[in-house]
Amino acid sequence: MNVTISSVAVLTVCGALLVSASVHAADAPATVLDIRDDPGGGKKAVATLRIAAPSDAVRAVLSDYERWPDLFDGRFRIAKLERLDGRVVTDLLIDRSPLPGEMRLLCETRELPNGEIVTSLIEGHFKRYLRRWRFVPEMNGGVVHTRAEMELLVDMDSWVPDWLFAAMLRRDLEAHFKILRERAIERAGTSQTP
């Protein structure tokens, strides 16, 4: 009899903990990031972020090209920025920390009619660079949030070992996503203030 009561008590406590954990998980912003070797060379990073802001606010933060360095914790600077016929060309100098020096990434960004933002390599210290952002509105508690999906194919023209490059990429993307989330929420709050 005591075994049955103990089993029921344990199951009840475990069930309560699971329900509590799922409620807290729903409240917390979710970020899923997967970085793998890409068959074409380099790394493929795929991320999904849930951001408590509408898609327009998230897109506006990502397309504020003059402020891009702020989204990467000051790890790069813009050497030149040009707006040309539906595209933006940015010449970026990226701090290679913990290694010495800077890398160059000259890229173009286009905002597509479907709302996606695509950035592709023109030249620099990369063999390959292609980043795509998609934005999906989601309802959360009667409020519009965004599921932001990022896909990045990147192959650095460097002697840096794969494991170190993957660690640096993860560190930089996680910091970037945190800042992006904060800025988008801030922007959404500012745009709703009378």
HELIX and SHEET records of a PDB file:
HELIX    1   1 ASN A    2  ASP A   27  1                                  26    
HELIX    2   2 SER A   55  LEU A   62  1                                   8    
HELIX    3   3 TYR A   65  ARG A   67  5                                   3    
HELIX    4   4 TRP A   68  LEU A   71  1                                   4    
HELIX    5   5 ASP A  162  GLN A  192  1                                  31    
SHEET    1   A 8 THR A  31  ASP A  37  0                                        
SHEET    2   A 8 LYS A  43  ILE A  51 -1                                        
SHEET    3   A 8 VAL A 143  MET A 156 -1                                        
SHEET    4   A 8 PHE A 126  ASN A 140 -1                                        
SHEET    5   A 8 ILE A 117  GLY A 124 -1                                        
SHEET    6   A 8 GLU A 102  GLU A 111 -1                                        
SHEET    7   A 8 ARG A  87  ASP A  95 -1                                        
SHEET    8   A 8 PHE A  76  LEU A  84 -1                                        
END                                                                             
